[in-house]
Amino acid sequence: MARRKIKFSSDELARVLVEITGPVDWATLFGRPGPVELDVGCGKGLFLVQATSRDPELNMLGIEWSGRYARAAAERVLKAGVQERVKIARADARHLIAQYIPSQSVRAVHVYFPDPWWKKRHKKRRLFTPEFVAQVARVLQREGQLHIATDVAEYFEVIRNLVGSQREFVEIPPPPPPAGSTDLDYLTHFERKYRLEGRPIYRVSYRRA
C-alpha cells in the first residue's frame, strides 16, 4: 500500500525555507541558542534531519541551489519535527557564505557529494576553489571542522590539495561511516545509492587550527 504524502502549508514551509539578504544573526534566525553547523548542498535534507535528530542542541543551516530540492528538504524537516532547529536557504553557497555568514560563528561545515561538473569547460563551476576554502576557514570557529565526502577520485584529490594548501586547516581522521542498516545511516541519498552499488566513497575531514 502506497504511503500517503503529507502536504504542508506555505506557512509551515516558510518556517524552514528562509531568504537571507543580510548578515546573519544566529540567535535571531533560529530563535534559540546552540551551536551552528552548515550543510552546503543539502539536497533533499537527509543529513539535516540525521544530524539534528542525533544532537538536540544543534542548529543547522542547509544551503541548496535547487528550488525543488530545497522544498523537498523542507518537507523532510517538517515531517521529522525538527523545524525549530533547521533552516534552509535556496542560494549560491559561495555567495551566501562570503557575504552573510559571520566570521568564526560556525562549529562545522559539511560538504557531501558536491557536483563534479565533469566537462572540462564546466569545471570552473565547481564549489571548491581557493576563494571558497578561504571563506570556510573564515566562518569556522577555532577548532571548528570541515567534513567532505565524494565518490569522484579526481575531484577528491583536487579538494585535498586546495584545503591542504590553506595553513588554517589540519587534516584529521573523518568520522567512520555507519553500517547502513537504516536510511538515516547515510549522509545523503547519493551516498546510499553509491554504497549499495559498491562504489568507493572518499572522505576527508579538517580541523581549523
N, C-alpha and C positions, 0 to 999 in steps of 0.2 A: 504494500500500500504506500503510495507516494506521500511524503511528508508535506504537510500544509505550510506554505510560505507565509511568514509573518509580514504584514505590511505596517510600516511605520509612518507616522505623520511627518509633515515638513517641520513642525515644531520639534519633534523628537530628534529628527536628523540634524536640525540646527544646533542642538546641544552638543553634538560631536563634531560636525563639519564647521570649521571656523575659517574666517578670512583674516589673514594677518597683514596689516598695512603699515605697521609702525613697530618700533622696538617693543619686544615682548616683556611684560611683567608676569612672571610665572604664577605668583600668588593670585593675581587678578584673573589670568587665563583659566586656572584650574579651580580657583575659589577655595583652596586648601593648601597647607604646607606639604612638604615632601620633596624628595629628590626627583630630578627630571632627567629623562633619557629621550633621545631622538631615534626614530626608526625611519631611515632615509629610503624612500621607495617602498612604502609599507604594503603595497599590493592590496590584497583582499583582507588584510588585517589579522592574519593568523598569529603572528608574533606579538602584536599589540595585546591581544587577548591572553595569549600564553604568559607573557611577562607580567602583566598586571594581575592576573589571577594568582600567580605564584607569590607576588610581593604586594600586599595591600597598601603599603606606604608609597609605592611608586606612582609617579605621574609620567605619562608617555605622550609625546607629540609625534604623530605619524605624518610624514610628508610624502605626497603621491601626486604625480603629474596627471595621470589618467583620471578623468572625472568619473568614469564608470567604475574603476577600481576603488576610488575614494569613497563612493557611495556604498559599494559592496562592503568595504571595511567598516563604514559607519554602522551599517545594518548588523554586521557581525558583533560589533562592540555593544550595540543596544541589546541584541539577543543574549549576550553573555552577562549583561547587567553591570558593566564596568565603565559606563559612560561618564561617571564623575571623575574618573582617573585618566581618561583618554580623550585627546582632541586630534583631529585630522585636518591638515591644511592641504588643499589642492594647489600646488605651487611647484615652481622650479626650485629644487632643494639648494642648488648653488646660490641662487639669488636670495632666497629666504634666509639661509644661514649667514651669508655675508652681510646682509643689510639689517636683519631684525633680531638675531639671537645675541643676547648679551655675552660679553666675554666672561670666561670662567664660570659659567652658570649651569653647565650640563654635566651630569655624572658619567654618562656613557653615550656613545653614538654607535648605532648598529646599521650596517650596510650589507644586505643579504641579496645575492644574485643580481647585481646591477647589470643593466643591458650592455652586452659586449660590443654592440654596433660592429658587426662582422666586416662590412665592406670598408676597404681602406679609406675611401673618401668620407666615410661616416665616423671614423674613429675620433675625430675632433669633438664629437658629441658625447663622448664617454664622460661619466661622472667624475672619475678620478683624474685630476690634473694637479699640478703643483699648487695652484691657487686654492682648489677645494681642500686639499690636505692641510694647507696653512690655516684656512678658516676653521677646520675641525680642531686643530691644535689651539686656536684662539678661544673657542667656545667651551672646550673641556676644562673642568676643574683640575687642579693639581691632583695627580694620581687617578684622574678620570681615564676611561678606557674606550678604545675603538675596536669593534668586533666586525670582521669581514668574512663572508663566505661566497664562493663562486664555483661553478662547475667548469670554467674555462681556464685551462692551464696557462695559456699565453697571457690572458688578462691578469691572472693571479700574480705572475712574475712582474708585470708592469706595475701593479698595485704595490707589491712588496718593495720594489725599487723606489717608487715615489715616496711611500711613507717612511721607508728606511733611511731616505736621504734627509729627512727632517730631524734635526737634533733634539726636538722636543719629545720624540717618540722612542720608547724602548719596547722591543718585541717581547711578548710574554706567551706562555702556552695558552692556546684557545680552550674554551670550555669543551669538555668531551661531549659528543652528540649522544642524546638519549637512545635507548634501544629501538624506539619507533613502534611501540606497542599500541599507541593511540595517535590520532591526528595531532593532538597537542604536543606530541614529542618532536614534531618537525618545526623548523624555523619558519618555513613558508611552504606554499603549495608546490613551488618549484623543487624545493629540497625533497619533499615527499615523493614526487614523481621521479626525480633523478635517482634517489636512493633505492626505490623499488625497482628501477631499471638496472641497478648495479653500477651506475656511473660514479666515478670518483668525485668527491667534494673536497675542495681546497679551502682550508680555514686558517686564519691568522688573527691574532689579537695584539694590541699595543697598549701600553700604559703611558700617559703623559707625564714625563719626568718633571 
